[in-house]
Amino acid sequence: MKKIILISGFLILMTALGLRAYFAFVPPPEPTLERQLAEIVPDKLDNWEIKDMDMAESPEMSARITDFLDFDDALFRIFQKDDIFVGLYIAYWSPGKTSYRWAGAHTPDTCWVQNGWTRTDREYSIPFESKTTPFEPAEYGVFEKSGNSQKVYFWHLVGGSAFSYKQQGGHNIFASLIDIKDHGLNLRQEQFFIRLSSNKSIEELKQIQGVQQILDSLAEIGLAADTEPTSN
């Protein structure tokens, strides 16, 4: 048993040293976000009331942890029309800014529940598309609090691809090796965390004027799936 522990410790140490050397000589990728999120997401839609909220007011956040997340850009924008509510939360980290484990640590599964919401449904990596564009697979859940039910779609984009939380377990001593297996040597990818929540289903929202413009802005940010054929 001691031999296994020593070998494991040696592998982890060598992995850490190797990553440090790699990062010292290989720069992170170039960012793809060329404009501020607030400029990309519509702030005016006919017959909609739109309001920007402080990030600390979102179910994911608190004033205490907002500073720790150290966003490069962030947006929490509320859209309301008659009895329709849409909440859009986006956080962005430039390449090399933070670990994907840290960026993805504040999902609705954790933070909404800790803020008093009850999760009543959960689906992983489900198909999602606007009227015109297929998106990266979405994480989905239904959350309820004080009689308010929200259908929540969210994505954690790592280097342009959606990360699935289905197999996420606790951290362990082999975490670095697992990260390399899943994401390759360069773990310093650009990251977005995008959450779209509403009291209406996405099928209902697609029929409502103005929602397509919101979805188009998400496609521009990078949520549109890569549908180009791959070469053999």
N, C-alpha and C positions, 0 to 999 in steps of 0.2 A: 504493500500500500504506500509506504514511504517513497519507494522508487517511482511509483506512478505520479505521486505528488511532485517529486523533484523534476521529473521529465515534463510534466505539465507546466510547472513554473518556468522551466528553461525555455519551453516553446513560446510561452507568453512574453517572456523577456526578450527573446530574439525577434518576435513579431513587433513588439513595441519599438525596439531599436531600428529594425528594418523600415518601419513606417516613418519614424523620425528622419532617417536618412533620405528616404524617398521624397518626403514632403520638403526637405531642405533644398532639393535640386530640381524638383518638378513643380512648376507653378500651377495653381488651380485653374479650371476652365474660365473662359470669359463669360460674364453675365449676359443674359438675354433680355432682361427687363430694361427697356430704353426710356420709359416714361414713368412718372409717378402713378401709383395705383389709383389715386384720386382723380387723375386725368383720364384714365382708361375706362373706369366704371362710370356709367352715366349718372350725373347728378341732377338731371332734369328729364322728366318723362311726363307726357300729357296726362293730366288727371291723377297723378301720383303725388303723394307727399313724401319727400325724401329728407332724411336727417342723418348727419354724421355724428356718431357717438364716440366717446373716449373708449379706447381699447379696454381699459380697466372696468368698464361697465358691461362688457360682454360676459356670457356665462363661462367662457374659458378662462377669464382673467380675474385678477385682483390687483390692486395697486401694488401689493407686495411683490408679486412675481413678474409684473410687466417689465420692470427694469432688468431682471435677470435674463429674459428672453432675448434682449438686445437685437431687436428687429433692424433691418436696413430700411424697410418700409412696411406700413401696416394700414389697414382700413377696416372700419366697422360701420357699415352704412345700412340704414333701415329704410325700407320702401313700404308705404302703406296706401291702400286704395279701397275705400268702402270697408268690407270686413276682411280684406286680404292683407296679410302681413308677410313680408319677405325680409329676412335678415341675411346680410352678406358680410362675412368676416374673412379677411385675407391677411396673412402674415408672410413676409418675404425676407429671406436671408441670402446674401450674395455668396458666390462660391468660396468655400473655405471658412465661412463665418462661424458655423456651429455644427456639432455632430447631428446626424439625422435622428439619432435616438433622443437627443435633447429636444430638437425641433418638434418631434412627434409625440412628446410626452404629455401634451395637454389636449388630448382628444376629448370629444363629448363623453366617451365612455368613462373617462376619469373625472374631468373637471365639471361637467354638467351634473353628474351624480353627486360629487362633493358639494355642489352648490344647491342641493336639495331637489334635483330632478330625478324622476324614476324612469329607467329605461324599460320600455314595454315590448320593443321589437329590435332586432339587429340582423343585418345582412351584410355580407362581405363581398367586395369586388364585383358589384352588380353592373350590368350594362347601363349606360347613361348617354343620352344624346339630345341635342336641341333639334329644332325642326330642320336644320341645315347641316349640322356637324356632329359626328360621333366624338364623344369625349373619352378620356381615360376612365377606366372602371371606378365606380364610386363606392365608398363605405356608406352604409345607410342605417339609421336607427330612428325610432320613435321615442320621444321623451315627454314626460308629463310633469306638471307642477301646478298646484293650486287651480286645477281645472283647465289649465292651458296645455294643449297637446301640440307638439311641434314635430314635423317630419324633417329630419336632418340628413342632408347629403354632405359628405366631406371627403376631401382628397389631401393627401400629403405627397406632393410631387418632389421626387429626388432626381435631379438631373433630367427632368422632363417626363419621368415615368411615375405612375401612381404606385405607392407603397401599400401593400395589403397588410392588415393587422390580424388576419385570421390565425396565423401561427405564432403570434407574438407571445412569448412567455417571459418569465422573469430574467433578469440579468444573471449571467454566470461567468465563470473564469474563462470560458472559451468565446466570449462575446466578440473579441477582436477578430478571431479566426472566422466566426460566422459572418461578420460584416464583410470581410474580404471575399468569402465565398459568394455572398449575395450581391455585392456591389463592386467587386474588383479592388485593385490597389488604391485607386483614387476615390477616397471617401469624402472629398471636399466639394461635392456637387452643389449647385444652386438649388435652393429649396423654397417651395411655397406650401403654406397650409391654407386651404380654402374650405370654407364652410357655408353652405346655402341651406337656410332653414325657413320653414313656412308652416302656416296652419292649413295649407292646401297641398294636395299631392302634386307631383311634378306634371302629371297628365293634365290636371286642372290648370296649372300655371301656364302651360304651353298655349292654352287657348285664350289667354288674357293679353290684351294689347300692352306692349311695353316690356314684357318679360323676355321676349326674344333679344332685345337690346342688352339686357343684363347678361344673358347667356353668351351673346356675341362678344361681350367684353371679357368674359372668362376664357373664351377661345383665344382671344388676342393675347391674353396673359400667358397662355401656354397649356391650357387644359384640353385643347383639341388633340385627339389621338393621332398618332403617326400612322396614316393609312397607305403610305407609299409602299409598293411591293418590294420585297427584299430579293436580292440577287442570289442565285444558287451557287 
